[in-house]
Amino acid sequence: MAIAAGARKNQKVNEAEHETLLSIRNITKYYDEALAVDNVSLDIRKGEIFALLGASGSGKSTLLRMLAGFEQPTQGHILLDGVDITRLPPYQRTINMMFQSYALFPHMTVEQNLAFGLKQDKLPKDEIRERVERMLKLVHMEKYARRKPHQLSGGQRQRVALARSLAKQPKLLLLDEPMGALDKKLRTEMQLEVVDILENVGVTCVMVTHDQEEAMTMADRIAIMDEGYIQQVGSPVDVYESPTSRMVAEFIGSVNIFEGTIRDDEEDHMTLNCPDLDALIYIGHGVSSGIDERSMLFALRPEKTVMTVEKPDQEFNWSEGKVHDIAYLGGHTVYYVELPSGKIIQCFLANTVRRAERPTWEDSVYIHWAVDSGVVLRS
Amino acid sequence: MLPGGKRWIIGGPYLWLLIFFLLPFIFVLKISFAEAELAIPPYSSMFDWTEEALNIKVSFANYIWLTGDELYVVAYWNSIKMAFFSTLFCLLLGYPMAYAIAKAPPHLQTTWLLLVLLPSWTSFLIRVYAWMGLLKNNGIINGVLMWAGITDEPIQMLNTNFAVYVGIVYSYLPFMVLPLYANLVKHDATLIEAAYDLGARKWGSFFKITLPLSKNGIIAGSMLVFIPVVGEYVIPELLGGTESIMIGKVLWQEFFNNRDWPVASALATIMIGILIIPIALFHRYQNKESQS
């Protein structure tokens, strides 16, 4: 089901590939002397769900607040549908936001919360009622229209908050840590439901999150932010399988990083000499390095690192080691393998067989991987 | 049933209220049913042991007397009117103050609150006397007005209702500001951002979000001002004139000038009744609200 959703998403993005809704141009934000956002430029396409992913303090929330109009950028421009909205106050932007704390008005019922924005636009009463009903239906909250926020559960509050931010039919929806206030089980459930609702409405959406799983589940494209700077933008597959920097590789999922020096760099292949490994690292493409950059990083995901008891029958890409630690997680087991140099690497083994015979602590093992499993990084 | 420790802690204030409020009130209530006498104490006793019989004498004459004389009705009405408008003025003045303090940077908040409270560190009486000096015909305000040529002869301010309002609002303002501040400072700023985000302007979000959410602060502050002002004696006595007859002043006269303790007690009992009924009603309304 998740695959089907992903496929649909990709198709949708391809159709509207060249239609840019929101254009962020060279946005820089200083708080007093501290740099919060550093020369960020992004184009958000019509209809996509775009995630800003980063640790706390990475500037992602500041960027979102500038889109909403709560903060003014020190430099740069924000264009919505080609119109410069950089200096517009929040109440004049056709952008709505769902807050992390939901910010539901505690003295109003669910209905009144949903109607609030519509009343500000002075819409006729009938239309307000009709739209509120439609919104309640959209998030399956018809039964709770007369409740006050404190009489709702966390998940219900989130639905109301989402409905309220969609009620004005904004051109752009902003989600600030949308699942931040929910417990883990509910989170997974709501992620898919929220994506369904957003696709149903067809709204363009920029979300901020520190949870990479959430970003990968919900977003069509992800921007990884670090220290106010955008490290990489791409689809979930892009940023996971082809990270362009050590920071991105380490931020998204687990990774084993090997430092090596270039032994051989041709057009169709290259080899790295890594002192931690018994064999050379062979990569199926060259990087056309300069003479002064001989040192490279090799990033290898734990699930692509194969662990066997027998010595692998290959010239490159293997090493001897011994089992240092085992973490059984149910679906898969994480083996921490200690290489002869003392470096510890991670290796995931899917538990496809119940109670299978597996290497145990201190056993001698071999790790190896296929030629195209890892990524070469310059930094 | 509350656990033992809790019962003791709650019991403390209850005991305090019993000894220092309920018991004296029962004495006052008892005296209000007596008749005035030239004796010590100056009222007839309720229980009388004569001819081997216990005579309990409860006289309602004082209450009937109070409703019969227009002076008392006017005094009650004046007190309530005065208290109502003073509360309103305190609210109109105190709300912006409390709002400004609550929105100020945290390190300034304490200083500003202290400034609000600072005047109450000097004696209440001295501060009211100071207002006499300011408001009287040859006082500072009239002096400045005449010096500036705004008026040729002094404006009569002292011994008017205006002076009483000035004195009351000045004295009771902190009681309005503090509960309002305590309420406003807890407000979630993201609610206002959400209101902006949904299209509300500054004033719109104030009237639709901030004001309704500060309802409890407004009620608490208003009660803290209204209730003591109804029984206020010193300010109308010192700053007011003949037009500002308030129940506190009448009470004093009955006790000390007329030495009619029973009538004075009846006055006090009715005053408590007037104050307690709205409070009880409000309490019930609040309980209902929190249950729904």
Interface residues (C-beta under 8 A of the other chain):
Chain A: A68 G69 F70 P89 P90 Y91 I95 N96 M97 F99 S101 A103 L104 F105 P106 H107 F116 G117 Q120 D121 R164 S165 K168
Chain B: D188 T190 L191 E193 A194 A195 Y196 D197 L198 G199 A200 R201 G204 K208 I209 P212 L213 K215
